[in-house]
């Protein structure tokens, strides 16, 4: 049974917002992963400091999650 009713404008709006959120998360993940793969630890910190405060916090969370995942894979 579908969760959303595609004829309901509120559900369509919720679907659009969820898709936009997914796109933003993927773009942030790809950017953060690229920075981790190409820069050293100090350069990543400097890059983070240059970001606007809201984006910096989101990227910090993403970077921490990537690093936790990598540490988990090594075990």
Residue pairs with C-beta under 8 A, 6 or more apart in sequence:
4 11
4 12
4 14
4 15
5 11
6 12
6 15
28 58
28 59
28 62
29 62
29 66
31 59
32 59
32 62
32 63
32 66
33 66
35 44
35 47
35 63
36 44
36 63
36 66
36 67
39 47
44 63
48 56
48 59
48 60
48 63
49 56
51 59
